[in-house]
């Protein structure tokens, strides 16, 4: 298939322009060889705009064998953490900006990725509200911190790591790990032992975290 007339260097400039005004805790890119050229993989961690938060996603653009031009006017983005990618087409670099902004601003992601992202919008308040509703007055979350991935890894190996501080004196390691296509391990580590909760969905993260704090901290 023939190349487009869009140069990779121009695409890079447009991507930089698109994400100006956002706060990205971690951004990495890598080139990966495929049978017809190269894949330019962009990895975003904790992508925040004024109104939205996406904790993790990837964009993949296909380049020709010389790395000079795009092969197709399309890209893949990671829609959900069970390795669900979606192909999106665009007409020009200007249209690309509209398409990417539409994906981010309209939460066009899967339920589990959105569940993690929603957790990260004021997580301390959400968990403490759960504790309050369950009449727990002697425990509260002081800090809930996301630790971005240090390298670009295949989606089948995705895991999300967090630090939780309880009462400003108890530190908990908290991990979300995909174990099968639609199964997850939620792992707590208090420094002495691990507690693992298996889940089919991540939609009840506040409850799982709250119950751990109530019963195990």
CORKA-V35193 format. One record per residue. N is the residue number from 0. RES is the residue in one small letter. PSI is psi in whole degrees, -180 to 180 (* if undefined). Layout:
# CORKA-V35193
n:N res:RES psi:PSI
n:N res:RES psi:PSI
This chain:
# CORKA-V35193
n:0 res:x psi:137
n:1 res:x psi:161
n:2 res:x psi:164
n:3 res:x psi:179
n:4 res:x psi:12
n:5 res:x psi:121
n:6 res:x psi:147
n:7 res:x psi:-40
n:8 res:x psi:-36
n:9 res:x psi:-35
n:10 res:x psi:-42
n:11 res:x psi:-43
n:12 res:x psi:-40
n:13 res:x psi:-40
n:14 res:x psi:-42
n:15 res:x psi:-41
n:16 res:x psi:-43
n:17 res:x psi:-40
n:18 res:x psi:6
n:19 res:x psi:134
n:20 res:x psi:-5
n:21 res:x psi:164
n:22 res:x psi:115
n:23 res:x psi:116
n:24 res:x psi:-34
n:25 res:x psi:131
n:26 res:x psi:130
n:27 res:x psi:155
n:28 res:x psi:157
n:29 res:x psi:151
n:30 res:x psi:131
n:31 res:x psi:131
n:32 res:x psi:138
n:33 res:x psi:-175
n:34 res:x psi:-22
n:35 res:x psi:6
n:36 res:x psi:-127
n:37 res:x psi:151
n:38 res:x psi:127
n:39 res:x psi:110
n:40 res:x psi:123
n:41 res:x psi:126
n:42 res:x psi:119
n:43 res:x psi:134
n:44 res:x psi:128
n:45 res:x psi:58
n:46 res:x psi:118
n:47 res:x psi:133
n:48 res:x psi:-171
n:49 res:x psi:-29
n:50 res:x psi:-14
n:51 res:x psi:158
n:52 res:x psi:127
n:53 res:x psi:115
n:54 res:x psi:-28
n:55 res:x psi:137
n:56 res:x psi:169
n:57 res:x psi:146
n:58 res:x psi:138
n:59 res:x psi:120
n:60 res:x psi:144
n:61 res:x psi:122
n:62 res:x psi:159
n:63 res:x psi:179
n:64 res:x psi:-20
n:65 res:x psi:-7
n:66 res:x psi:22
n:67 res:x psi:-34
n:68 res:x psi:153
n:69 res:x psi:142
n:70 res:x psi:-34
n:71 res:x psi:151
n:72 res:x psi:65
n:73 res:x psi:164
n:74 res:x psi:163
n:75 res:x psi:143
n:76 res:x psi:147
n:77 res:x psi:109
n:78 res:x psi:-36
n:79 res:x psi:163
n:80 res:x psi:5
n:81 res:x psi:33
n:82 res:x psi:30
n:83 res:x psi:108
n:84 res:x psi:151
n:85 res:x psi:136
n:86 res:x psi:132
n:87 res:x psi:132
n:88 res:x psi:153
n:89 res:x psi:163
n:90 res:x psi:-25
n:91 res:x psi:175
n:92 res:x psi:-35
n:93 res:x psi:-41
n:94 res:x psi:-35
n:95 res:x psi:-42
n:96 res:x psi:-43
n:97 res:x psi:-42
n:98 res:x psi:-47
n:99 res:x psi:-43
n:100 res:x psi:-36
n:101 res:x psi:-41
n:102 res:x psi:-47
n:103 res:x psi:-47
n:104 res:x psi:-15
n:105 res:x psi:16
n:106 res:x psi:49
n:107 res:x psi:58
n:108 res:x psi:168
n:109 res:x psi:167
n:110 res:x psi:-35
n:111 res:x psi:-39
n:112 res:x psi:-41
n:113 res:x psi:-33
n:114 res:x psi:-44
n:115 res:x psi:-43
n:116 res:x psi:-44
n:117 res:x psi:-35
n:118 res:x psi:-36
n:119 res:x psi:2
n:120 res:x psi:99
n:121 res:x psi:58
n:122 res:x psi:-35
n:123 res:x psi:-45
n:124 res:x psi:-42
n:125 res:x psi:-45
n:126 res:x psi:-41
n:127 res:x psi:-33
n:128 res:x psi:-39
n:129 res:x psi:-44
n:130 res:x psi:-43
n:131 res:x psi:-44
n:132 res:x psi:-25
n:133 res:x psi:19
n:134 res:x psi:38
n:135 res:x psi:107
n:136 res:x psi:-9
n:137 res:x psi:8
n:138 res:x psi:137
n:139 res:x psi:155
n:140 res:x psi:121
n:141 res:x psi:-35
n:142 res:x psi:137
n:143 res:x psi:111
n:144 res:x psi:129
n:145 res:x psi:135
n:146 res:x psi:105
n:147 res:x psi:152
n:148 res:x psi:139
n:149 res:x psi:-22
n:150 res:x psi:163
n:151 res:x psi:122
n:152 res:x psi:157
n:153 res:x psi:149
n:154 res:x psi:-29
n:155 res:x psi:-12
n:156 res:x psi:10
n:157 res:x psi:139
n:158 res:x psi:150
n:159 res:x psi:127
n:160 res:x psi:141
n:161 res:x psi:155
n:162 res:x psi:135
n:163 res:x psi:130
n:164 res:x psi:127
n:165 res:x psi:129
n:166 res:x psi:22
n:167 res:x psi:18
n:168 res:x psi:-1
n:169 res:x psi:121
n:170 res:x psi:132
n:171 res:x psi:134
n:172 res:x psi:134
n:173 res:x psi:128
n:174 res:x psi:139
n:175 res:x psi:125
n:176 res:x psi:128
n:177 res:x psi:126
n:178 res:x psi:-27
n:179 res:x psi:-178
n:180 res:x psi:-42
n:181 res:x psi:29
n:182 res:x psi:148
n:183 res:x psi:147
n:184 res:x psi:130
n:185 res:x psi:116
n:186 res:x psi:126
n:187 res:x psi:139
n:188 res:x psi:116
n:189 res:x psi:12
n:190 res:x psi:-17
n:191 res:x psi:-38
n:192 res:x psi:165
n:193 res:x psi:145
n:194 res:x psi:127
n:195 res:x psi:129
n:196 res:x psi:122
n:197 res:x psi:136
n:198 res:x psi:149
n:199 res:x psi:-19
n:200 res:x psi:159
n:201 res:x psi:16
n:202 res:x psi:-15
n:203 res:x psi:37
n:204 res:x psi:-41
n:205 res:x psi:-45
n:206 res:x psi:-44
n:207 res:x psi:-46
n:208 res:x psi:-45
n:209 res:x psi:-43
n:210 res:x psi:-35
n:211 res:x psi:-46
n:212 res:x psi:-42
n:213 res:x psi:-43
n:214 res:x psi:-21
n:215 res:x psi:-10
n:216 res:x psi:*
